[in-house]
Amino acid sequence: MGEWDSLADMCKISPEEQLQKMRDDWDQRARENARYYVCTVTAEWTDEEFFATGERSVAEDIRTDLANICQGKLPGELRVLEIGCGVGRMTRALADLFGEVHAVDVSGEMVRQAALALRDRPNAFVYQNNGKDLTVVPALPFDFAFSSIVFQHIPSREIIESYVREVHRLLRPGALFKFQVQGDSTMETKPDDTWLGVAFSERQAEEMAYRCGFDPRYRWGVGQQYFWLWFFKR
């Protein structure tokens, strides 16, 4: 079937159409209410409340894991990559912790709003990417890569694996890529659905890691919506 999902082929949606729909849908969501679609707890966020959720996420998912992330370095010495930054909810908190943060999002409108939110963080850089790779990011050695509540919205395993392969290209040897995928296989996914993403089993995640040159060392949340994976570059 080639590089893309056989399901997408059967449903007559091309890879280009799939990527375009991701861009269009997320631009529309960003114009409608970006903060709600990034964090659906409420539709009425104040600046303080919204960015506080990013600080809490960094406290829970990053600061508790600094031994795996920093590997003997100080956080301020690390260059970090974030995939799916949205409007900068976590990017701001990442920039307060790490030396340098580079972040991408498929939506140009999300990136525009993120740039405004990060204008007082000169060590944070945001880019609109094409939805499947990281060629827009400077080819620098990165010490850590992170993605949270992003791949759960992608309808193609091949797109997700393309991102994983690209992260491998940019990370230094031994560095960690910590990210989530959809783990609940009971939820039906369609190839044109840019909200409910494709699920991964434990075996599928492990096989993807090895194909992309990673050691899949830890995992948490198998079978759940928030299936965490720790991939270390070999």
Protein Blocks (a to p, Z undefined) as FASTA:
>chain_A
ZZbdfklmmnopafklmmmmmmmmmmmmmmmommlmmmmmbmcdcfklmmmmmmmmmmmm
mmmmmmmmnnopafklpccddehjlnommmmmmmmmmmbdcdddfblklmmmmmmmmmmm
mkbccdddehlacklpccdddfbdcdehklmmpcbfklmmmmmmmmmmmpcghiacdddd
dfbfkbccdfklckbccdddfklmmmmmmmnopacfbcehehiablcdddddZZ
